[in-house]
Amino acid sequence: PFQQVHGASVHPLLSKWFESELGQELLEEEQDILDRVLPSMFGYHLVQTGIGKPQWLAGASTIHNKLYVSEKQQQHDQYRCVCSRLDELALATESVDVAILHHSLDFDSSPHRALREISRAVIPGGRIVIVGFNPWSIWGLGRFFLMQTAGMPWSGNFISPYRLSDWLKLLDFHVEGYESTAFGLPTANRRTRKLFNWIAYLGQRIWQQRGGVYVLVAVKQVSTLTP
């Protein structure tokens, strides 16, 4: 497991990867999806979580109060930042309208517990937006060969959206939407990516749910008492 290999260094290692050319391209694609998804979500409080250097992805949200939760202390002008572990979340129960998990479950030592803590903090009718790496994709196939190198991001959890849907169902969430991106080869070599650009072209039209990264939206069900 990557936690045994990297320990606390997972934060700077992942930050460095996102600063690479491939990481920056991926962030732009993720941002495009979130810019279309977030404006339709309303409420009073939005929470974003992440690993390493903060990637501020909730700019398109109309929610005024934005909070960033990270294990490392952070500072930002538009966000209030809280230093907290995800599996022991320092947020009140049912206090969050929208929660964005940016690859947090991919690099948490106990992703199921972290998801349960986030679900506890979300109000009934609130939403969770999960951004994660898809093991059932070309990126997941590349991870199969590269995970032994302990490199980033290939040593992460890579939780499939189907498994994640089962977890959410047990926590009384209903999956509202799902979208994939990053259909090309997971290589930092720009020339190689352009040479095999036809793979991304086919993926966007044939394997629309098999992108290297997925964005999943789930809403918390409102429980009703039966007399």
BELKALIN-V550493 format. One line per field, one symbol per residue. phi: phi as a letter, one per 40 degrees, with the letter a starting at -180 (. if undefined). A space follows every 10 residues. Layout:
phi: ???
This chain:
phi: .cccccgccc cccccccccc cccccccccc cdccccccdc bbibbbbbba bgccbcbbcc cccccbbbba cbcbbaccbc bbcacccbcc bccfbbcbbb bcfcccbbcb cccccccccc cccdgcbbbb baccccaccc cccdcbcccg cccccccfcc ccccccdccc cgbbccaaab agccccbccc cccccbcccc ccccbbbcbb ccbbbbbbbc cccbcbd
